[in-house]
């Protein structure tokens, strides 16, 4: 689930591709919910916000985050917002 929201990640023939291009910080940033660095932590897309969390942790804990996927002419785009910024997404300009 986490990798769906990472830019540059896609599935082809049942195989997830692009993982090797993810920045190291995706794997080393601490999840604000579980406190661990294992797995991919996603950072809130709000400018200057550094809150990171695992998608699975956020969904399990019903943490109030906003996770959206959309498609346009350039392909899939994801929106990841922490609970604070999810309350008023129209005021948040994406990173």
N, C-alpha and C positions, 0 to 999 in steps of 0.2 A: 504493500500500500504506500509506503513512504516514497519509494522511487518514482511512483506515478507523478508526484509533484516536483521532482527534480528536473530542471531544464536539461535537455540533451539526452534524456533516457527514453528508450523506446523498446518495444517488444517486436521481435521478428521471428516468426516460425516457432513461437513458444519460448524463445530465448531472450532474456533481457540484455540489451546492448547499451554501451555508452558509460557504463559504471566507471571505467578506468579514467574517464575525463572529469569526473566530479572533483571539486577542490577538496584537499585534505581536511579542511575545517568541518566539512559535512560529517566526517567520521569521528572527529575529535572534540566537537562541541558538546557540552553537557546539556542534557534534556532538563528543562526547568521542572518537569513533572516527576520523573523517576530519579533524577540526579545522576544518571549514568552516561557514559560516552559511547556505549556499544550501539551499533546500528547508525542509520542516517538520521541526524537531527536537522530539521528544517528551520530556517530563520524567518521571522516575521518580515513581510515585504514592506512594511511601513519604514519610511526614511528614518535613520538614526536609531531604530529599535533593534536591539540585539537579542531579544527573547528567542530561544530555540527550543524545539520539542520534537519528540518522535510522533509521527502521525498516529501510530497504534496507541501510545499513551494518552494522547489528547482525546481520541475517540472512546477509549475505555473509561476514562475519568470524566467524560462529558465536560471537558474543560472550557467550553464556550468559544473555541477557536473557529475560524472560518477557513474552509478548504474548498476551493472551487476549481474545476477544469472547464476551459472553454476552447472553442476552435474557431480560427479565422483563416484568412488567406495565407498566413505565415505558419500555420500548424497549430498544435496544442499549446495553450498557455495556462499556467497555474497561478492561483492566488492563494497565498498562505498568510493569515493574519492571526496574531496572538489574541487572547480574550479581550484585552484592553482596546485594541484597534478594531476588532470584529464588531464592536458595539456601534461604530460609526464609520463604515467602510468608505462612504462617499468622500470623507474628509482626508482619506489616506491616498497619497500619490505613490504609485509603485516605485520600488528601487530600480 
